[in-house]
C-alpha cells in the first residue's frame, strides 16, 4: 500500500477526480431541453467540458463527437505521462485494443485502395503509435503485413496468429476477432500477474468482455460461412464459459440454443437475455423502440466499471474511467443527433447515467 501511494497515488487521485466530474442527472435534464447544437454547446460550457467547442463556428454531431474524443485522449495521456511502472505498461495495454481497430481499418483501406490521409483521419487517437504514418503509406497488404510485424506493439499477436495470406477482404472480420482474442488473453494474464485488487477487478471486467464476445461471435456467425470449428477458435480462453460453455456454444445452431446455454452457465447473463426479450415484447406491443441484447450488455458493463471505484489502490479505475468517459461521449453524441433529427422523444432510449456519489 505504501509503494502504491508513492508510485501511483497521484495518478489514481487524478483519475478519481476525472470521474467525479461526469455529467450529472441534472446536466442531462438541462441538455434534454436544448433545441439546437449551439444550446448544447452553451450548457456543456457550465460543465467539465468547458470551452472545448469554443473554436467551432459551425457545429455538427461529428464535430461534437470528435472534440469529446480529443478531450478523453488528452486526459488519458496526462495520466500516462504521470505514471511509472508497472502502471505505465498497464495503460499501454489499454491502448492495444484501439491499435487493433486502427490496423484493421488500414488493412481494409489498403485492400480498397483508399486515400492514406483519409485513413489516418479515421484512426482512433489512442491507437496511434510511432510507425502509424509508415503503415498508412503502405502500397500493398504484403508491405503492410511486414511493417506490422516489425514496427508495432501488436507484432506478437500477428506473428502467432496469421500468415500474410490471411489478410484478405473475406477474412478481415476473422482477423479482427483473432487479434482481440489474443489481446484479451494477454491483457488478462498481465492483470493476473499484477495481483491484488487489480487482478480481481480486472479479472471480472475482462472475463465479462470474453463472455460477451463469445456470445456475440456465436450469434453473428449464424447464416454465415464460418464453420463451427472456426467459431471455436475465436472464443477467448477464459471467462465463465471457458472451457465447457464454449464447447456448447460451438455446437449451437440458433439464438434459443445460445440462450439456454447462457442461462445454464450464468444467471446474470441469462437475466440480460430475459430483460432484452421482455423489453422487445413490451416495445413491440407499444410500438416503441426496444432494448437489444447489446444494450443490455452495455448497461451491465457500465455497472461493472462503476463498481471499480468502490475499492482503492488498484489499476482497474484507469480502465473503468476510460470506458465510462467513452460512454458519456456516446451519450452526448446520441443526444446531439436526436436534436438534429428533431427526435427528442428518443433521447432517453440510449442515455445511461454514469454519475453517482460515494
N, C-alpha and C positions, 0 to 999 in steps of 0.2 A: 504493500500500500504506500509506503514511503517513497519507493522508487517510482511508482506510478505518478504520484503527486509531483515529484520533482521533474520527471521527464515529460509527462503528458497532461498534467493538471491544467496548464494554461489552455492548451488546445481543447480539452474537454469543456472547460468553462466557457470558451468562446462558442463552441458548438451548442451547448445548452442555452447560451444567450441568443443564438440564432433561432433556436426552436421556440423560445419564449415570445418571439416577435411574429409568429404566424398570424394570419388574419383571423379575427375572432368571428363569432356568430353575428355580432353587431356590425362588423365590417361587411360581411356578406349581405346583411339586411340592407345596408346603405347601397351596396353595389347593385342589388336587385332593383333599386329604384331608378337606376340610370336609364337614360333614353338614347344616349349616343356614346361613342367611344371616347369622346372628349370628357364626358361626365365621368367615365371610368378613370380616366387619367387624373381628374381633379380629386376623386375620392381616394385613389391609391397614393396621392401625394401626402395624405394625412397618416399613412401607414409606414411600415418599414421600407416600402418600395420607394418612397420619397420622390426625387426628381428623375427617376430612371427613364421617363418618357419626355423629359423637358426639351430634348433636341429634335423631337419628331414633329414636323409641321403638319404632316398628313398621317393619320393613324389607320392601320388595318389590323385585323386579327393576327395576321402573320407577323407584323412588326411587334405587336404586344408580346406574342409568344417568344419571338427572338430575344427581345430585351429581358424578359423573365429568365430565359435560359442563360443569358450573359450574366445576370445577377447571381444566379445559382453557381455558375462556374467560378466567378470572381471570389465568392465566399469559400467555395471548396478549395481553391488554390491558396487562399490565405491560410486555411487550416493546414494545407500540405507544406507550405514553406515554414510553418511554425511547428513542424513535427520532427521527431527523431526516431531512430529505430527502436523497437520494431513497428511503431505506428506508421512510419513512412512507407514501409513495404505493404502494410495492410491497406493504406489509402491507394497505393499503386494498384493493388488487386482490384479495388473497386472500379478503376478506370478500364480494366481489361474488357469488361462487357461492352463498353462503348467502342473500344477499339475493334471488337469483333463486328459490330454493326457497321462501322466505317469501312472495314476491309471488305466485307460482303458487298457493301454499296459500290466500292471501287471495282470489285470483280464484275459485278453486274454492269456497271457503266462501261468498263473496258470491253466486255462481250458485245455491247451495243454501240460501241464507238462514240460514246458521249464526250462532250467537251470537258477536259480536265478541270477547268476553272469552275464549271457548273457543279462538278462532283465535289470539289473542295468546299463550296458554299453549303452543300447539303450535309457534310460530315459534322458529327456532334463534337463540340469543342473539348469535352472531357476525354474523347477518344483520339485526340491528336498526339502524335509522337514525332521525334526529330526527323524521321525519314518520310513523313507523310507526303511532302511535295514530290519526292522521288517516285513514290508509289503512284501518285496522280499522273505523273508523266510517262508511266509505263505504256508501251505501244502494243503490248500483247499480253494475254493471260500467262504465257510462259515466262515473260520478263517479270510480271507482277509476282508470280509464284516464287521466283528466285529471290526477289527483293524482300518478300515477306519472311522467307526462311533466314535471311541474313540480318535484316535491319530492324526487326520489330520484337517487342516482348512476347508476341504470340507465336514466335518461331517453334518452340517445343510442341505446341498444340498442332500446328500444321505438319511438322515433321513426323509426329507419331500417328497422325490420323489420315493423312492424304498423300496421294501422288498427284503429279501435275494434271494427269488426265481426268481427275475427278472434278476439276474446276470448269464445268460447262453449264450452260443455261438450264439443262434438265435437272442437274444435281444441286443447284445453288441453295435451295432450302434445306437439303440434307446437309450440305456443308455448314450452314449456319447452326443447325441443331447439333451436329457433331462437335463443332467448336465450343458451343455453350456447354455441352455435356462435359468436355474435357476441362473447361474453365471452372465450372461449378465444383467438379470433383477436386480440382487442385486448390481452389479457394477454401473449400470445406476442410481439406487436410491441413491447410495452413492455419485456419482458425482453431482447429483442434490442437495443433502444436503450441499455440499461444497459451491455451489452458484457461482455467478460472472462469469468471463470468462471461468473458468473451467467447470461449468455446461453447458454453451452454446456450447463450442467447443467439449467437450467430449460427450455432448448430440448428436451433429451432427455425430460424428465418430461412437458412439455405435449404433445410430439409423441406420446408413448405414449397420453396421455389422448385426443388427437384420433383416433388409430388405433383405440383401444378403442371409442370412441363410434361410429365408422364401422362397425365390425364388429357391435356390438350393435344399432344402428339397422337395419342390413340384415336381421339375423336376426329381430328383433322385428317387422319390417314384413311378414313372410310371413303370408299369410292375412288381412291387413287391407285396408282400402280405400285405403291410402296408395299412390299411383302411383309408378312408378319415377322420374319427373321430380321429384315432391315429395320422394322419398327423397334424390335427388342434392342438393337444396337444403339438406338438413340436415347434410351432411358438412362438417366444418371444412376450410378451405382451406390446410392444412399437414399435415405428418406424412409417414411413409414411404409412405403410399398416394396422396398427392397428387402430380400430378393423374391419372396413368394408372390407378392402382389403384382410385380411387373411381369412375372411369368403368366399370370392370369390375364393381365391387360393385353399381353401379346396375342392371346387367343381370342380376344373379344371381337365381335362382328357388328355390334350396334351400340347405340348410346345406352339403352336399357341394361345391357350386359355390363357396360362400364359403371353404370350407377350401382348395380348390385355388388360389383367387386369393391368399389369405393366404400360403400356402406359397411361391408364386411370387415374392412381393414381400419376404417376411421369414422367414428360417429360424427366428428366435427365436419369432415368433408362431406359426409352423407347429408348433414344438415344444410350445407351450402347448395347441394343439388336440390334438396327439398324446397328451400327458400326460393330458388330461381324458378322451379316448376310452379310453385304456388303463386308467385307474383305474375308469372306468364299467364296462368289461367285467369287470375283476377283481372289482369290488364286486358286480356282478350275479351272478357265479358263486358268490361267498362269501356273498351275502345281506346285505351291509352297505351303508352309505351311500357313494356315490361322490363324487368331486371334480368339480364342474361347471366349465364353461369360465370362468364368472365367478370362481370360487375360484382358478383358475389365473392369471387376470389379476391378481387381488388380491395373490397371493403375489409375482408378478413386480413389481408396483408397490411393494410393501414393500421388495424388494431395491434398486430404483432409489432409493428415499428413504434407505435405509441408506448407499448409496454417496455420497450428497450430503455426508456428514460426513467423507469421505476427503480433501477439499480444504478450504482455508481462505480466508477473506476473500471471501465471496460471500453473496448473499441467499438462495440455494436452501435453506440449512439451516433457515430460518424456516418455509418452506412444508413441507419434509420433516418437521421436528419435529412440526408440527401434524397432518399426516396419519398419522404413526406413533403419536402420542398418541391420536388417534381410534381407531386400530386396537387399541391397548391397552384403551381403554374398551369396544370391541366384544368383546375377549377376556373382560373381566370380566363383562360383561352375559351373554354366552353361557354362561360358567361358572356364574354365578348361576342362570340359567334351567334349566340341566341339573340342578343340585342341587334346585331347587324341584320339578321334574318327576320326580325320582328316576330320572334317566337319566345317571348319572355316567359310564357306559361310553362316552358320546358326546362327552364333554368335549374329547377330543383331536382330534375331527374338524375343528374350526374354530378351534383355537388356533394363532396364529402368534407365534413367539418373536421379540421385537424387539430385545432387548439383546445386544450383543456388544462386547467390549473392543477398544480400538485395538491 
